[in-house]
């Protein structure tokens, strides 16, 4: 089977205050989906902890020390990002799963794929601060690890409903890491306008697709087929990472988009297709948000089947219907990107 899942039974040990959407039950859903995958003959590997060296490629040493000092304590790191006594271990396991997934894919043959099923999410975490439920930026640490291993072009595609600000800033001036994000806008965390395209040598290597609340499957199909996928193909990555958040789902209590489980599977299948064209199928998905437990379970099952090769692009319906929100995003994003990509 082309897919290996990296996760940890300890992801239940990070506790947020009562009523917080990023809750222990999310880890229990991940455990159920991982167990189902194992029963079908899939390999599930228990994550180890990330090294300080790997974290320090993305995060300041002082910030890593600050998070370490929360071990054994319940603290608040920002308005909605908390620690409990075991959080420090859990966040090192989450980043460790993402790094191990990269190692697995780089050491494997063609069409080796991995899914790091982790919590808490990571894409809001910046160089020196926790925010938006995120402490360490799992996908950014994974991308930096791939770069350190000699991969010269890494693409990160983020379809979480929120903009991955931490990932964007980690590589904003870096032409070797392409960051493509589709997200509700305006919305938390406030970044991710179409005009944010990178700086210095990294100009053109940040691609933001901000979409209005209410956007549908058809809007997303338009944006991926007209911008995200063509840019990816032109960049020709040696490895594709996916920030696989499922809070753009229509049932999500935080997000205001209307994607179906099928469409999140379809977007993933598109990325698997590009990976097979560009980089011998090498793809690593790392989970981010997703706060409706049933939608989370459904999306994890679907994405697992897509990455395992059981379900392909042709198995998902082609979305139809008007695309007013997608058209508006195209109108904003195309001029911002025209200097850098043929679109
Ligand atoms: Zn999110």
Boltz pocket constraint, residues with backbone or C-beta under 6 A from the ligand:
constraints:
  - pocket:
      binder: B
      contacts: [[A, 160], [A, 161], [A, 162], [A, 245], [A, 247], [A, 288], [A, 289], [A, 290]]
      max_distance: 6.0
